[in-house]
Amino acid sequence: MKLIFATNNRYKFEEIKHALGGFFQLINLTDLGFVGEIPETHDTIEENAAEKALFIYNKYGIDCFADDTGLEIDVLSGEPGVYSARYAGDNCSFDDNMDKVLEKMIFTDDRKARFRTVIALIEGGNLKTFEGRVEGEILKTKVGSGGFGYDPIFRPVGYNLTFAQMSLDEKNKISHRAIAVNELVEYLKNSYAIKK
């Protein structure tokens, strides 16, 4: 079963490809020869995920999904949220984003945060969404060298490791993206079985 994952983020692509296993043939934007940016013009991660998936589906006519993820920090009123990828400005690095978060939180002990991922699937022109969330806390320093994004400063509830200290297998068992992907995979397997 062919599926496009509408992302330019190679880390996300590898993470989701790993989680999907061999049941689907996952196609990335490079495979399609797509160059450029996918629009993200909305103020919520739900709307952005749907916009990205619809944009690529309309262009190529192949079932497609896209995700949008936000880190929501309570003491920062939900920031960086929908702006997580570019929190420190256009063309910023992961470190730039983390540094901005750490600087804004330097004087607070309220470290509660969560990652939320919404996956929007366009299947035969119809939209369906799946959500995953993981509660945790923001550390005061970066710990670990794996993962990407805010992983070195995010420690999930019930764990002594940050996402950046976990192996891909460990992270895929509990991460926000893994939860959303598992919902997507279960839906697709059931949908595909029914169609057969």
C-alpha positions in Angstrom: 0.0 0.0 0.0 1.6 3.3 -1.1 1.4 6.3 1.2 3.1 9.7 1.0 4.4 11.2 4.2 4.3 14.9 3.5 7.4 16.1 5.3 10.8 17.6 4.5 12.1 16.4 8.0 14.2 13.4 7.4 14.3 12.6 11.2 10.5 12.4 11.3 10.4 10.3 8.1 12.9 7.7 9.5 11.1 7.6 12.8 7.7 7.0 11.3 9.1 4.6 8.7 10.6 2.6 11.5 7.2 2.6 13.4 5.2 1.6 10.3 7.3 -1.5 9.6 6.9 -3.2 6.2 3.2 -3.1 5.9 3.2 0.1 3.8 5.4 1.6 1.1 6.2 5.0 2.6 7.1 7.6 0.0 8.8 10.8 0.9 8.8 14.2 -0.9 12.3 13.6 -2.3 11.0 10.3 -4.0 8.3 12.4 -5.6 10.8 15.1 -6.8 9.0 17.7 -4.7 11.1 20.7 -4.0 10.0 23.7 -1.9 8.0 24.3 1.2 4.6 23.0 2.2 2.3 25.7 3.5 1.7 25.9 7.2 -0.5 29.0 7.6 -2.7 28.2 10.6 -2.7 28.8 14.3 -3.3 25.2 15.5 -1.4 22.0 14.9 -4.6 20.3 13.8 -5.2 22.8 11.0 -1.5 22.8 9.9 -1.4 19.0 9.6 -4.6 18.9 7.5 -3.3 21.7 5.3 0.0 20.0 4.5 -1.6 16.6 3.8 -4.3 18.2 1.5 -1.7 20.2 -0.4 0.3 17.1 -1.3 -2.7 14.9 -1.9 -4.1 17.5 -4.3 -0.8 17.7 -6.1 -0.1 14.0 -6.6 -3.4 12.2 -6.1 -1.9 9.6 -3.8 -3.2 8.9 -0.2 -1.1 11.1 2.0 -0.6 12.0 5.6 1.2 14.8 7.3 1.9 15.6 10.9 2.4 18.7 13.0 3.9 18.6 16.4 4.0 21.2 19.2 5.8 21.4 22.5 3.4 23.0 24.9 4.9 24.5 28.1 2.4 25.4 30.9 4.4 28.4 32.3 4.8 29.8 28.9 1.1 29.7 28.2 1.4 26.8 25.8 4.4 28.2 23.9 6.2 27.3 21.6 3.1 25.3 20.5 2.4 25.6 16.8 5.6 27.6 16.3 7.9 24.9 17.8 9.9 24.3 14.7 10.7 28.0 14.2 10.4 29.3 17.8 13.8 31.1 17.6 13.1 32.5 14.2 13.4 31.5 10.5 16.3 29.1 9.7 16.9 28.5 13.4 18.6 25.3 14.7 17.3 22.9 17.2 19.8 24.4 19.7 18.5 27.9 19.0 15.0 26.8 19.9 16.1 24.9 23.0 18.2 27.9 24.2 15.2 30.2 23.8 13.0 27.9 25.9 15.7 27.5 28.6 16.3 31.2 28.7 12.6 32.0 29.1 12.3 29.4 31.9 15.4 30.3 33.8 13.6 31.7 36.9 10.8 29.2 37.2 10.5 25.8 38.8 7.2 25.0 37.0 8.6 22.8 34.3 5.4 21.0 33.2 5.1 20.5 29.5 3.7 18.1 26.9 4.4 17.1 23.3 1.4 16.8 21.1 1.4 15.3 17.6 -1.6 15.4 15.2 -1.5 13.3 12.1 -3.9 14.2 9.3 -4.6 11.4 6.8 -6.2 12.2 3.4 -7.5 8.8 2.1 -9.5 8.9 -1.1 -10.1 12.6 -0.5 -11.4 12.2 3.0 -9.7 13.6 6.1 -9.2 11.7 9.3 -7.0 12.8 12.2 -5.1 11.0 15.0 -3.5 12.5 18.1 -0.8 11.5 20.5 0.4 13.3 23.6 3.1 12.8 26.2 3.3 14.6 29.5 6.6 15.5 30.9 8.9 18.2 32.1 11.5 20.6 30.7 15.0 20.1 32.2 17.3 23.0 33.0 20.0 21.7 30.7 20.3 19.6 27.6 20.9 15.9 28.3 21.6 13.3 25.6 22.7 13.4 21.9 19.9 11.4 20.2 16.6 12.4 18.7 15.9 15.8 17.4 14.1 19.0 18.1 13.5 19.5 21.9 14.4 15.9 22.8 17.5 16.8 24.9 15.4 19.0 27.3 12.2 16.9 27.5 11.9 14.1 30.1 8.6 12.2 29.9 6.7 11.5 33.1 7.8 8.2 34.7 11.2 8.1 33.1 14.7 9.1 34.2 15.8 9.7 30.6 15.2 12.5 28.2 13.9 11.5 24.7 17.5 12.3 23.5 18.9 9.6 25.8 16.5 6.9 24.5 17.1 4.6 21.6 14.7 4.9 18.7 13.0 1.7 19.8 12.5 3.0 23.3 11.2 6.4 22.1 8.9 4.8 19.6 7.2 2.9 22.4 6.1 6.0 24.3 6.5 9.1 22.2 3.6 11.4 21.1 4.4 10.7 17.5 4.5 7.0 18.1 1.1 7.1 19.8 -0.4 9.0 16.9 1.3 6.7 14.4 0.0 3.6 16.1 -3.5 5.0 15.8 -2.9 5.7 12.1 -1.4 2.2 11.5 -4.3 0.4 13.2 -6.8 2.5 11.2 -5.0 1.8 7.9 -4.6 -1.9 8.6 -8.3 -2.2 9.3 -9.2 0.0 6.4 -6.9 -2.0 4.0 -8.3 -5.3 5.3 -11.8 -4.2 4.6 -11.0 -3.0 1.1 -9.3 -6.4 0.3 
